[in-house]
Amino acid sequence: MNPKSLVLDRPADAREVSPKSTRVPLALFSIAHFFIDLYSSALGVFQPLLLERYGLNLAQAGILGGALAFSSSIMQPVYGYLSDRFRSRLFSVLAPAVAGIFISALGWAPGFWALIVMVILGGAGIASFHPQAASNATLGITRNPGRAMAIFISSGTLGLSLGPTYFSLFSSTFGLHGTAFAAVPGVLVTLLLLFALPPIAQPAMRTTGFDWRPLKAVWKPMTILYFLVVIRSIVQITFTQFLPLYLHLERGYSLRNASYTLSIYLLGGSMGGFVGGNLADRFGGRSVILISMIGSVPFLLIFLFSSGVASIVALFLSGLILLFTIPVNVLMGQQLAPSQTGTVSALMMGAAWGVAGLIFIPLVGVVADRLTLQWTLGGLVLFPLAGFVLALLLPKK
């Protein structure tokens, strides 16, 4: 590809960049991503405690998860459009504090409806961060962009993996009310971004409204990518949301051990994102997606229908392989429409995740009330098989 053809798709001040000017935003956005996703994983840990305190059933627990999915994920394209339009760094700067305060303080809610409101407000902080951060974290990085995106993505999934242990320690030590103090790191990260994050780069050619033409030109591969993210997210988000409940209610785990096991699953995912980004630089995104979809299925089944060490090892490996595709999907989408990176990042990281969560978290709760969580989660394992078939339709280059 002729480098000159990329000039108009890059910010005016990104044509000549130094290594330091790209490393600083990547480091800051990665730190913030760690804590944003740390807070996004809290609800799964809180669910057993919230069920006990407020007398919720699994369907109501699913509604809470769906509300978080709507606020934190489905709304991301709105923030992606606004961040592309206004280029204010406050979309990402304020996010860690907002997410941390409202999510950590769920134990202070007076009732179920207040829980929903606080979950929605905390989710708004999560949603505002991801599009702008994903769009700007790797801006100007031309060497190994897959690795750079993997660093950004993996910092988030690492936070996601440590979140259950973090909030379990707070809740077991201070009680559900005491988890409000878990918001302190988010507030500190907001202060760090406020003083250290450079201004968001202004585009060389700025439009007054959203331009659909770049997306319409690549609608077919973009649509396939989107539904592949939906399929992966159906498994990822429902397992993340219901794993502590499943282990506690159906396998007899203590709440702390259930949280530790969830961390093991998510830690595999954080490693998988980094591995997947590097594999994509060498073998291409399409190959990585195919391997991820078909390779995760046997390990998910082994986890659900075995016990002991083999079950936990299989859970770790399933998270590792399933999340190969997180940086791959985002980077492929951004390369398809480089002038709309904020919106594309929101579609790949937020809207697809949100659609999966909004529909399937409440659905799993309703079905599990009638069957069991084990068989309900087992049925979801079949979705990656459909993803493998769909990925075959992606262009080979």
N, C-alpha and C positions, 0 to 999 in steps of 0.2 A: 504494500500500500504506500502511496506517495505521501510523505509527511505533510506536504503542503495542503493536502485535502483535509487535514484535521484542524487547521488553524482556526477556522470560524467556529468550530465546536468546542474550543478551549477558551478559558478566560484570558482576557487581554494580558493579565500579569502572570499567566502560567506558561507563556511561551519560552521564557528563559527562567529556569528555576535552579536553585542550588540544592544540594542534598539536605542541608539543614532546614531550608524552607519547607521541604516536604516531610521531614522527620518529625518536626515539632507538632504540626496539626495531627499527624497520624498517632503520635504518642498521646496527645491530649484527648483526642476522640476515643482512642482505645481505652484509656483509663475511665473516661465517662461511660463508655459502653459497658465496661465491667460492672459498674455500680447500677446502671439503668437495668440491666438484665438480672442483677442480683435481686432487685426489688420486684421485678416481674415474676420471679419464681416463688415469692412469699406466699401467695394465696394457696398453693397446693399444700404447704406446711400448715397453714392456719385452718384448713378445711376441717380436720377432725376436731380441733378445739372449738371452732365456730359451730359445728354440728352439736357439740355437747352443750355449749353455753346458750345458744339460741334455739335449740330443739329443731334444727333443720333436718330435712330428709335429703336423699341423694339428688332428687330433682331440683330442689332449691340450691343445693351446692353447685349443680350444673348451671343454674341460672346465674349465680355469681361469677362462675368461670366464663360464661357467655358474655356477661356485661364487661368483664375485663378484656375479653377478646375484641369486642366491638370498639371499646374506647381506645385500647392500646394498639390495635392492629387495623381494623377496618377504616378507622379515621386517618390512617397514615397518608393515603393519597391526598387528602385535603391539606394536611401540613406539608406534604411534598410540593403541591402546587403553590402554596403560600410562600414556602421558603425559596422556590425557584423565582417567584414573582418579586418578593421584597428583599431577599438576600440579607435579612437581619439575623445575626448570630444568636439572638435571644431564644430562637426556637430550640437550640441545643444547649445554650448556657443555663437556662432556668430549669431544664428538664430534670436533672438529678435531684434537685431540692423538692420539686413538686411531687415527683414519683415517690421519693423517700418519705416525705411527711405523711401523705395520705395513705400509702400502703402500710407503712409501719404502725400507724395509729388505728388500724381496724379494730383492735381490742377495745377502743373507746366508744365504738358505735353503740347507740342505745337500742337498736333493733335491726331487723332484716332490711328495711328500706333504706335506713341510714348506711348500712353496709354497702348496698348497691351504689348509692351516691358517692361514697368515699372510694369505692373501687373504680368508678367511672372517672373521678377527678385524678386519681393516681395514674390511671391508664392514659389520661391526656398528656401527662408528662412523658410517659414512655413513647407515645405516638409522635409527639413533636420532635423528639430527638433523632429518631432513626433515619428519616429521609435525608435531612440536611447533613447529618454526620456521615452516612454512607456515601453521599455525593461528594463530600469534601475531604474525607479522611485520606484518600489515595490520589487526590488531585495533583497532577504534575509528575506522578511516578510512572516512568515509562519502562523501567527494567523490572521484570518479574512482578507485574501488577497483580497476578493471582496470589503471590505470596503476601503482598502488602494487604490485599483485601482479606486474605486468610488471617492475618494478624489482627485486623480490626474485628472481623467476625468472631474469631476464636476468643478474643478478650471478653466479648459479650457472652459467649456460651460458657466460658470459664466462670464468669459471675453467676450465670444461670445454674451451673453445677454446684457452686459453693453456697448459693442462696439457701437451700434447704437446711444445711448444717448451721449456717449463720443464724437463721431465724429460729431453728430448733434450740440452739444454745440460749438465745435470748428468752424464748418462751419458757423453757424448762428452768431457767435461773430466776427470771423476774416475773413470770406469769404473762398472760396475754396482754395485760395492760402495760407491762414493762417493755414490750417490743417497740413502743414509740421511740425509745432512745436509739433504735437501729437506724433512724433517719439521719443521725449526725454525719456519717460519711457523705451522704448525698448532698447535704448543705455545704460541706467543705469542698466537694468537687465543683459545685456551682460557683463558689468563690474563686477557685483555681481557674476555671474557664473564663470567668469574668475579667480577670486580670492578665491572663496569659494567652488566651486564644486569639490569633490574628483575625482581622476582619474577614468576612466571607468575600471571596473573589467575585468581582462583577464580570458578567459575560461581555464578550467583545461586541455582540449584537444583541441588544435587549429588546424583547417584544413587550407589548402592552397587555397581552393575554396569553392564554395557553394555546400552544400550537400542536394540533393533532396530527399534522402531516408526517413528522418523523415516526410516529407510532403506527399510522396507517400504512406506511411503506413497508413495515416489517410485522404486520399484524399476525401472520401465520406462525412464525417461530416464537413470537412474543406470547401468543395465546397458548402454545404448547408448553413453553417455559412456565407460564402462570399456573396452569393446571398441574404441572409436575410439582410445583411448590405446594399447591393445595393438597395434593395426595400425600406428600411427605409430612406436611403439617398436621394432617388428620391423625396420623400415628404419633407424631412427636408431641403435639400439644395435649392430646387426650391421655397419653401415658404420663406426661409430666403432671397433669392435673389430678389424675386419679390413682397414681401409683402409691402414695402414702396411705390413702383410704383402702386400697386393695390389700396391701401388705398388712395393715393393721386389722382390718375386719375379717379377711379371709385366710390369712396366713399366721395371724396371731403375733405379729411384730409389735414391739413397743413403738410409741410415736417417735422416739429418738432414733431407733434402729431403722424405722421406715424412712425417716428423713435422710439418714446416712446412705441408705440404699438408693434413694432418688438421686443423691449427689453423685454416687458411682455411675449411674446411668447418664447423667448430664455431663459428668467429667469425660466420659467416653465421647459424648457429642462435641465437647469443646476441642478435644484432640482430633476428632474426625474432621472438623471444619478446617483446621490447619493442614492436615494431611491432604484433604481434598483439594485445597487451593494449590498446593505444590504439585499434586498429580495432574491437575488441569493444565498447568504451565508446560508439562512434559507430554501428556497424552491427549489433551483436548477435553473440553467440558462434556461433550456428548458421551464419551467413554466412561468418564467418572460417574455421570448420572446413571447410566445403565448398570454399572457395577454396584452402585449404592442401592438401587431399587431391588435388584434380585438378591443381592448379598445379605441384606438385613433380615429377610423373611425367616430363614431357618433359625437364626439366633433369637428372634422374638418368640418363635414357637417353643424353642427349648426353654427359654425363661419361664413362659407361662405354664408349661406342662412338665416341668421337672422341679427338683428341689435341691437345697444345699448349695455347695460351692459352684457346681456346674450351672445352676440357675443364675447365680449372680454374675459369673463370668460371661454367660451368654447375654445377660442384660447389658453389661458394659460394652461388649462387642457389637451388639445391635445398635446402641447409641452412636458408637464410633462410625460404623458403616453408613447408617441412615443419614447422618449429618455431614457426610462428605460433600453434599451438594449445596450447602448454604452459601459459601462464597462463590461457587461456580455459577449458580443461578443469577445472583446479583450482578456479577461481572459480565456474564453473557448478555444480560438485559441492558446494561449500561453501554456495552459495545454496539448493540443493535440500534440504540437511540441515544447517542452521546450528548445531544443538545437538551435532553430532558432527563438528566440523571437523577434529579430529586424525585420526580414522579415515578420513574422506572424503579428506583430503589424502594419507594413506598409500595409499589405493586408487588415486588418480589419479597420484601421483608415484612410488610404489614398487611396489605389487603388480602393476600392469599392466606397468610397465617390467620387473619381475623375471620375470614369466611369459614375456614375449617373449624376454628374454635367456636364461633357463634352458632354454627349448626350442630356440630358433633359433640361439644361438651354437654349441653343440655340433653341432647339425644342419648348419649351414653348414660347419663344419670337416670333418665326415664327408663331406658331398657334394663339397666342394672338393677333398678328397684323391682323389676319383674323376673329377671333371670339372675345371673350373678355377674360380678365384675370380671371374673376370670373369662367366662365365655363371651362376654360383650367385648372385652379387649382383644380376645382371640379372633373375633370376626374382623376387627380392624386390620389385622396383620395381612389380610388378603389385598388390601389397597395397593401396596407397592408392586404387586404382580401386574396390576393394571398400569401402574406407572412405568414399568419396564416396557410394556407394549407401546405406550404412548411415546416414550423416549426414542424408540426406533424411528419415529417420524421426524426427529430433529435433523437439520442438515448436517452432513458429515464434516463440513468445514465451517 
